[in-house]
Amino acid sequence: MRIPINIDIEYTAKAIVGIASPVLGVVTSFQEQVEWHLRIASLLVGLAVGILSVVAMVRKMRRR
């Protein structure tokens, strides 16, 4: 038989806020660095998608 799980909503909400507040403070203080990394990451993802698209088109053209 399963043991019933009692979740204290108030305690859980306080825990989430307690964890999220410092994380948000760190992210805010390092906003420029985080933005730079996100831009580079999105550029790399875009390049990877473009390369995979070209490879797929070349393979499709070779089959014909």
C-alpha positions in Angstrom: 0.0 0.0 0.0 1.3 3.5 -0.9 2.1 5.9 1.8 0.0 9.1 1.4 2.1 12.1 0.6 1.3 15.3 2.5 2.5 18.4 0.8 2.5 21.6 2.8 1.7 24.2 0.2 2.9 27.1 2.3 6.2 25.5 3.1 6.7 24.6 -0.6 5.9 28.1 -1.7 8.4 29.6 0.8 11.0 27.1 -0.3 10.5 28.0 -4.0 10.7 31.7 -3.3 13.8 31.2 -1.0 15.6 29.4 -3.8 14.4 31.6 -6.7 15.3 34.9 -5.0 19.1 34.4 -4.9 19.2 32.8 -8.3 17.3 35.8 -9.8 19.8 38.2 -8.0 22.8 36.4 -9.5 21.2 36.3 -13.0 20.4 40.0 -12.8 24.0 40.9 -11.7 25.5 38.9 -14.5 22.9 39.9 -17.1 25.4 41.2 -19.7 27.5 38.0 -19.5 24.4 35.8 -19.7 23.1 37.7 -22.7 26.4 37.3 -24.5 26.4 33.6 -23.9 22.8 33.3 -25.0 23.6 35.2 -28.2 26.5 33.0 -29.0 24.5 29.8 -28.2 21.7 30.9 -30.5 24.2 31.7 -33.2 25.7 28.2 -32.9 22.3 26.6 -33.0 21.3 28.5 -36.1 24.5 27.6 -37.8 24.0 23.9 -36.9 20.5 24.0 -38.3 21.7 25.6 -41.5 24.5 23.1 -41.9 22.1 20.1 -41.3 19.6 21.6 -43.8 22.3 21.9 -46.5 23.5 18.4 -45.9 19.9 17.1 -46.1 19.3 19.0 -49.4 22.6 17.7 -50.9 21.7 14.1 -50.0 18.2 14.5 -51.5 19.7 15.9 -54.7 22.2 13.0 -55.0 19.4 10.4 -54.8 17.7 11.8 -57.9 
